[in-house]
Amino acid sequence: MKKILFSIAAMAMLVGCGSKDDDTPNGGDGKGGNGTTTPTTQSDYLPTKKVSTISCNFIIVEDYKGGGMGPAPSLESSLEPTLNGQKFVVKTLNFSYEYDEKGRIKKITTKEEGKTDDVKTFTYGANSVKITFPNKDTGGVENFEVGLNAAGNMLGLGTYDNNQRLTKGSRGDFEWTNDNLTKISEKVNWGGKITTFESQLSYNNNLNKNKFLLYNFEGDIVGSYMQYFDFRIGWIQGVAPKNLLQQRVLTEDGTALNYTYNYTYTFDTDGFVKTINETRNARAGRNTGLGYFTDADYLTKLNTLITNIQNGTEKSKKYQLVSDKSDEKVFDIIIPIKVEKDKNGKTIDLTVNKVARHTFKLKTKNGTQVIDNINIDISYNSDMTTTYQLNY
């Protein structure tokens, strides 16, 4: 949860600079769009059925303690089904909600196994809302006040169009298609190079009666309902997508990264969400590198392994080509590792994919292409599934 608190603090500084009377839709007439099909008041953005509690079990990863990013695995172990000191812990998380007389969330209580309760409050005035939340780094309580536009949506955290849909958030530009938020784009300047990150969203055919609106860029918890239920569920930020989110993929300059989320749902008799299964490709331990080397014995072993994977003799590992250029070839050896017990002996069903990325640098010598050097980076990823149970 620490990463979430940092983002909250950043948003607090952002909204502290905003006034309470700017960004009013349609010149402040309060119609919030065309006055008919477009929601015009806060109640239009809220679900008609109120969730009271949500519970889930989730897995956290404890990285190796003591060596910075952890010790580099040996060259000999890079192709073996071995972890690098990671420990997995299953925890229980519960959220409870209280509402004011207008049906707005006024209090969120988060109970995480092994930790003290985390309480956040929303206090609404005529034109603003005061939000309080704990700062776990200092042990104190922080608060900030956010203005509301004429349609009742929070100001300073994004820009709304005439239909009261977010078109720009604190970190990205929003694109809507068929009443669903389908793309969030963010450009980052890294040393003079502009890198574009996009969060691409797709939806199922079920109506979003719960008014869920997920949209953060937050590393490996992108799009997590856990983050949303912990705080964002209480924020009134315009029209929610028409349908329920089915998949979310994060890309860097058009290339998909290992931040893919998939969602499935069950429903109650009123069509409101009863359970959510959230499966994500998550980092399961810090990356480690072996650096550059050349080793004839390793190359023989690697070549034999690839041959056996491709002819079907080796079925427990996978070969995946990443790129093949004249001076460089990149490929992954993917090694699934089954984890059946967490750190405390609790039963879990988790597969960690150890990914050994090989980068071969090539050069021409005496008219023949030869290997200049090899780099190996080891990463650990897992398809982690969290199931949320919603109660009304």
C-alpha positions as CSV (number, residue, x, y, z in Angstrom):
1,M,0.0,0.0,0.0
2,K,3.0,2.3,0.4
3,K,3.1,3.1,-3.4
4,I,-0.6,4.2,-3.2
5,L,0.1,6.6,-0.4
6,F,2.9,8.3,-2.3
7,S,0.5,8.8,-5.3
8,I,-2.1,10.2,-2.9
9,A,0.3,12.7,-1.5
10,A,1.2,13.8,-5.0
11,M,-2.4,14.3,-5.8
12,A,-3.0,16.3,-2.6
13,M,-0.3,18.7,-3.7
14,L,-1.9,19.0,-7.1
15,V,-5.4,19.6,-6.0
16,G,-4.3,22.1,-3.4
17,C,-3.5,24.4,-6.2
18,G,-6.9,24.2,-7.8
19,S,-9.8,26.6,-7.1
20,K,-13.3,25.5,-6.3
21,D,-15.0,27.4,-9.0
22,D,-13.1,26.6,-12.2
23,D,-13.8,24.0,-14.9
24,T,-17.6,24.4,-14.5
25,P,-19.3,22.7,-17.5
26,N,-21.3,24.7,-20.0
27,G,-20.5,28.1,-18.6
28,G,-21.8,27.3,-15.2
29,D,-25.4,26.7,-16.1
30,G,-25.4,23.4,-14.2
31,K,-26.8,21.3,-17.0
32,G,-23.6,19.2,-17.4
33,G,-24.0,18.6,-21.1
34,N,-27.2,18.4,-23.2
35,G,-29.4,18.3,-20.1
36,T,-31.2,15.1,-21.1
37,T,-29.0,12.1,-21.7
38,T,-26.0,13.4,-19.9
39,P,-25.8,13.1,-16.1
40,T,-26.3,16.4,-14.4
41,T,-26.0,15.8,-10.6
42,Q,-23.9,13.8,-8.2
43,S,-26.5,11.1,-7.8
44,D,-26.3,10.3,-11.5
45,Y,-22.7,9.1,-11.0
46,L,-23.4,6.9,-8.1
47,P,-24.6,3.2,-8.1
48,T,-28.2,2.8,-7.0
49,K,-27.2,-0.2,-4.9
50,K,-24.6,0.4,-2.3
51,V,-21.8,-2.0,-1.5
52,S,-21.2,-2.4,2.3
53,T,-18.2,-4.6,2.5
54,I,-15.7,-6.2,0.2
55,S,-13.2,-9.0,1.1
56,C,-10.4,-10.7,-0.7
57,N,-7.2,-12.8,-0.2
58,F,-4.1,-11.6,-2.0
59,I,-0.5,-12.6,-2.3
60,I,2.5,-10.3,-1.6
61,V,6.1,-10.9,-2.5
62,E,8.9,-10.4,-0.1
63,D,12.2,-9.9,-2.0
64,Y,15.6,-11.0,-0.9
65,K,16.7,-9.0,2.1
66,G,20.2,-7.7,2.3
67,G,21.8,-7.4,-1.1
68,G,20.2,-4.4,-2.6
69,M,18.6,-6.0,-5.6
70,G,19.5,-9.4,-4.4
71,P,22.4,-11.6,-5.3
72,A,22.8,-12.5,-9.0
73,P,22.0,-16.1,-9.6
74,S,24.9,-18.3,-10.8
75,L,25.3,-18.9,-14.5
76,E,24.6,-22.6,-14.0
77,S,21.3,-21.9,-12.2
78,S,19.9,-19.5,-14.8
79,L,18.3,-22.3,-16.8
80,E,17.0,-24.1,-13.7
81,P,13.6,-23.8,-11.9
82,T,15.0,-21.8,-9.0
83,L,13.9,-18.7,-7.3
84,N,16.2,-16.0,-5.9
85,G,15.2,-15.7,-2.2
86,Q,11.6,-14.6,-2.8
87,K,9.0,-15.4,-0.1
88,F,5.3,-15.3,-0.8
89,V,2.7,-14.3,1.8
90,V,-1.1,-14.8,1.6
91,K,-3.0,-12.0,3.4
92,T,-6.7,-11.2,4.0
93,L,-8.0,-7.7,3.1
94,N,-11.4,-6.3,4.0
95,F,-13.0,-3.0,3.0
96,S,-16.1,-1.5,4.6
97,Y,-18.1,1.6,3.5
98,E,-20.3,4.1,5.1
99,Y,-22.6,6.6,3.2
100,D,-24.0,10.0,3.8
101,E,-27.7,11.0,3.3
102,K,-27.1,11.5,-0.4
103,G,-25.6,8.1,-1.0
104,R,-22.0,9.3,-1.3
105,I,-19.2,7.3,0.5
106,K,-18.2,9.2,3.6
107,K,-15.9,6.6,5.2
108,I,-13.7,3.8,4.0
109,T,-12.2,1.4,6.5
110,T,-9.5,-1.0,5.2
111,K,-8.5,-3.9,7.4
112,E,-5.3,-5.7,6.3
113,E,-4.2,-8.8,8.1
114,G,-1.4,-8.0,10.5
115,K,-1.8,-4.2,10.3
116,T,-3.8,-1.5,12.1
117,D,-7.0,-0.3,10.4
118,D,-6.7,2.4,7.7
119,V,-9.5,4.9,7.7
120,K,-10.3,7.5,5.0
121,T,-13.1,10.0,5.2
122,F,-15.0,12.3,2.7
123,T,-16.9,15.3,4.1
124,Y,-19.0,17.1,1.6
125,G,-19.9,20.8,1.6
126,A,-21.9,22.8,-0.9
127,N,-19.1,23.2,-3.4
128,S,-16.3,21.0,-2.2
129,V,-15.3,17.8,-0.4
130,K,-12.7,17.4,2.3
131,I,-10.7,14.2,2.2
132,T,-8.6,12.8,5.1
133,F,-6.3,9.8,5.0
134,P,-3.5,8.4,7.1
135,N,0.2,8.9,6.2
136,K,1.8,5.6,7.2
137,D,5.3,7.1,6.8
138,T,4.8,9.8,9.4
139,G,2.0,8.2,11.5
140,G,-0.1,11.3,11.1
141,V,-3.3,12.2,9.2
142,E,-3.3,14.3,6.1
143,N,-6.2,16.1,4.5
144,F,-7.0,18.2,1.5
145,E,-10.0,19.9,0.0
146,V,-11.3,19.4,-3.5
147,G,-13.7,21.7,-5.3
148,L,-16.8,20.4,-7.1
149,N,-18.1,21.5,-10.5
150,A,-21.8,22.2,-11.1
151,A,-22.4,18.5,-11.9
152,G,-20.9,17.4,-8.6
153,N,-17.6,16.1,-10.0
154,M,-14.2,16.6,-8.3
155,L,-12.0,19.4,-9.7
156,G,-8.2,19.5,-10.0
157,L,-7.8,15.8,-10.6
158,G,-8.7,15.8,-14.3
159,T,-10.5,17.6,-17.1
160,Y,-14.1,16.8,-18.1
161,D,-15.8,17.2,-21.5
162,N,-19.3,18.4,-22.0
163,N,-20.6,14.9,-21.3
164,Q,-18.8,14.9,-18.0
165,R,-16.3,12.3,-19.1
166,L,-12.7,12.6,-18.0
167,T,-10.5,13.5,-20.9
168,K,-7.3,14.2,-19.0
169,G,-6.2,12.8,-15.7
170,S,-3.3,13.9,-13.4
171,R,-1.0,11.7,-15.5
172,G,-2.5,10.9,-18.9
173,D,-4.9,11.7,-21.7
174,F,-8.2,9.7,-22.0
175,E,-9.8,8.3,-25.1
176,W,-13.5,7.1,-25.1
177,T,-15.1,4.8,-27.6
178,N,-18.8,3.8,-27.5
179,D,-19.2,5.3,-24.0
180,N,-16.2,3.2,-22.7
181,L,-12.8,4.5,-21.6
182,T,-10.5,2.6,-24.1
183,K,-7.1,4.3,-23.9
184,I,-5.0,6.3,-21.5
185,S,-1.8,7.8,-22.9
186,E,1.1,9.3,-21.1
187,K,4.3,10.7,-22.6
188,V,7.5,10.6,-20.4
189,N,10.7,12.5,-21.2
190,W,13.6,10.3,-20.2
191,G,16.9,12.1,-20.9
192,G,15.5,13.8,-24.0
193,K,13.8,10.7,-25.4
194,I,10.0,10.8,-25.4
195,T,8.5,7.5,-24.4
196,T,4.8,6.8,-24.7
197,F,3.0,4.6,-22.3
198,E,-0.5,3.5,-23.1
199,S,-3.1,1.7,-21.0
200,Q,-5.4,-0.1,-23.4
201,L,-8.8,-1.2,-22.0
202,S,-11.4,-3.6,-23.4
203,Y,-14.8,-4.4,-22.1
204,N,-17.4,-7.2,-21.9
205,N,-21.1,-6.8,-22.7
206,N,-22.3,-6.5,-19.1
207,L,-23.5,-3.1,-17.9
208,N,-21.4,-1.3,-15.3
209,K,-24.1,-0.8,-12.8
210,N,-21.5,-0.4,-10.0
211,K,-20.1,2.7,-11.8
212,F,-16.5,1.4,-11.5
213,L,-13.9,3.7,-13.0
214,L,-10.3,2.4,-13.0
215,Y,-7.6,4.5,-14.6
216,N,-4.3,4.8,-12.7
217,F,-0.7,4.3,-13.9
218,E,0.8,2.6,-10.8
219,G,3.5,0.2,-11.8
220,D,2.6,-3.5,-11.4
221,I,-0.8,-2.7,-9.7
222,V,-2.1,-0.9,-12.8
223,G,-5.9,-1.2,-12.9
224,S,-6.1,-3.2,-9.6
225,Y,-9.5,-3.3,-8.0
226,M,-7.6,-3.6,-4.7
227,Q,-6.3,-0.1,-5.2
228,Y,-9.7,1.2,-6.4
229,F,-11.6,-0.3,-3.5
230,D,-9.1,1.1,-1.0
231,F,-9.7,4.7,-1.9
232,R,-10.8,5.6,-5.5
233,I,-14.2,4.1,-5.1
234,G,-15.1,7.1,-3.0
235,W,-14.1,9.7,-5.6
236,I,-16.8,11.2,-7.8
237,Q,-15.0,11.8,-11.1
238,G,-17.6,11.9,-13.9
239,V,-19.3,9.3,-16.0
240,A,-18.2,5.7,-15.5
241,P,-17.6,3.4,-18.5
242,K,-20.9,1.9,-19.8
243,N,-19.6,-1.7,-19.6
244,L,-17.4,-3.7,-17.2
245,L,-13.7,-3.8,-17.8
246,Q,-12.5,-7.1,-19.2
247,Q,-8.8,-6.6,-20.0
248,R,-6.2,-4.0,-19.5
249,V,-2.8,-4.0,-21.2
250,L,0.1,-1.5,-20.6
251,T,2.3,-0.8,-23.6
252,E,5.6,1.2,-24.1
253,D,5.9,2.8,-27.5
254,G,3.4,0.2,-28.8
255,T,5.1,-2.9,-27.3
256,A,3.1,-4.7,-24.6
257,L,4.7,-4.9,-21.2
258,N,4.2,-7.5,-18.5
259,Y,1.4,-5.5,-16.9
260,T,-1.7,-7.3,-18.3
261,Y,-4.9,-7.6,-16.2
262,N,-7.9,-9.8,-17.0
263,Y,-11.2,-9.6,-15.2
264,T,-14.2,-11.9,-14.9
265,Y,-17.4,-11.3,-12.9
266,T,-20.4,-13.0,-11.3
267,F,-23.7,-11.1,-10.6
268,D,-26.6,-10.9,-8.2
269,T,-30.2,-11.0,-9.3
270,D,-30.2,-7.2,-9.8
271,G,-27.2,-7.3,-12.2
272,F,-24.8,-5.9,-9.7
273,V,-21.3,-7.4,-9.3
274,K,-21.1,-10.2,-6.7
275,T,-17.5,-11.4,-7.3
276,I,-14.6,-10.3,-9.3
277,N,-11.7,-12.5,-10.5
278,E,-8.7,-10.3,-11.2
279,T,-5.7,-12.1,-12.9
280,R,-2.6,-10.0,-13.5
281,N,0.9,-10.7,-14.8
282,A,2.8,-9.4,-11.8
283,R,6.4,-9.0,-10.9
284,A,7.3,-11.8,-8.4
285,G,10.7,-10.5,-7.2
286,R,13.3,-8.1,-8.4
287,N,15.2,-8.5,-11.6
288,T,18.7,-9.8,-11.5
289,G,21.4,-9.7,-14.1
290,L,24.5,-11.8,-14.7
291,G,26.2,-9.2,-16.9
292,Y,28.2,-9.9,-20.1
293,F,30.1,-13.1,-20.6
294,T,31.1,-15.8,-23.1
295,D,31.2,-19.4,-21.9
296,A,31.5,-22.3,-24.4
297,D,30.0,-24.9,-22.0
298,Y,27.0,-22.7,-21.2
299,L,26.4,-22.1,-24.9
300,T,26.4,-25.8,-25.6
301,K,23.9,-26.4,-22.8
302,L,21.7,-23.5,-24.0
303,N,21.8,-24.7,-27.6
304,T,20.8,-28.3,-26.5
305,L,17.9,-26.9,-24.4
306,I,16.5,-24.8,-27.3
307,T,16.8,-27.7,-29.7
308,N,14.9,-29.9,-27.3
309,I,12.2,-27.3,-26.7
310,Q,11.7,-26.9,-30.4
311,N,11.5,-30.6,-31.2
312,G,9.2,-31.3,-28.3
313,T,11.6,-33.3,-26.1
314,E,11.7,-30.6,-23.4
315,K,8.1,-29.6,-22.4
316,S,8.6,-27.9,-19.1
317,K,10.3,-24.8,-20.5
318,K,9.6,-22.4,-23.3
319,Y,11.6,-20.5,-25.9
320,Q,10.4,-17.1,-27.1
321,L,12.1,-15.0,-29.7
322,V,12.0,-11.3,-28.8
323,S,14.0,-9.7,-31.7
324,D,16.4,-10.8,-34.4
325,K,18.7,-8.2,-35.9
326,S,21.9,-8.4,-37.9
327,D,24.0,-7.4,-34.9
328,E,21.8,-8.5,-32.0
329,K,19.5,-11.4,-31.2
330,V,17.2,-11.4,-28.1
331,F,15.2,-14.4,-26.8
332,D,13.7,-15.6,-23.5
333,I,13.9,-19.0,-21.9
334,I,10.7,-19.2,-19.7
335,I,10.8,-21.6,-16.8
336,P,7.6,-22.2,-14.8
337,I,8.1,-22.7,-11.0
338,K,5.3,-24.1,-8.9
339,V,4.8,-22.5,-5.4
340,E,2.5,-24.5,-3.2
341,K,3.1,-22.9,0.3
342,D,3.6,-19.4,1.4
343,K,6.1,-18.2,3.9
344,N,3.9,-19.2,6.8
345,G,2.9,-22.6,5.5
346,K,-0.5,-21.5,4.0
347,T,-1.5,-23.4,0.9
348,I,-1.3,-21.4,-2.3
349,D,-1.6,-22.3,-6.0
350,L,0.9,-20.0,-7.7
351,T,3.1,-20.4,-10.7
352,V,6.1,-18.1,-11.0
353,N,7.6,-17.8,-14.5
354,K,11.3,-17.3,-14.3
355,V,12.3,-15.5,-17.5
356,A,16.0,-15.7,-18.6
357,R,16.4,-13.0,-21.3
358,H,19.4,-13.6,-23.4
359,T,20.9,-10.8,-25.5
360,F,23.5,-11.9,-28.0
361,K,25.7,-9.2,-29.4
362,L,27.2,-10.2,-32.7
363,K,30.1,-8.9,-34.8
364,T,31.8,-9.9,-38.1
365,K,35.3,-11.4,-37.9
366,N,37.2,-12.5,-40.9
367,G,34.0,-12.3,-42.9
368,T,32.1,-14.5,-40.5
369,Q,29.5,-13.5,-38.0
370,V,30.5,-14.5,-34.4
371,I,29.3,-13.8,-30.9
372,D,30.9,-10.8,-29.3
373,N,29.3,-11.2,-25.9
374,I,26.1,-12.4,-24.2
375,N,24.0,-10.7,-21.5
376,I,21.5,-12.5,-19.3
377,D,18.8,-10.8,-17.2
378,I,16.6,-12.9,-15.0
379,S,13.1,-11.7,-14.1
380,Y,10.3,-13.4,-12.2
381,N,6.6,-13.0,-13.2
382,S,3.5,-14.6,-12.1
383,D,-0.2,-14.8,-13.1
384,M,-1.7,-13.9,-9.7
385,T,-5.5,-14.1,-9.3
386,T,-7.3,-12.2,-6.6
387,T,-11.0,-12.9,-6.0
388,Y,-13.2,-10.1,-4.5
389,Q,-16.4,-10.8,-2.7
390,L,-18.9,-7.9,-2.7
391,N,-21.7,-7.6,-0.1
392,Y,-24.6,-5.1,-0.2
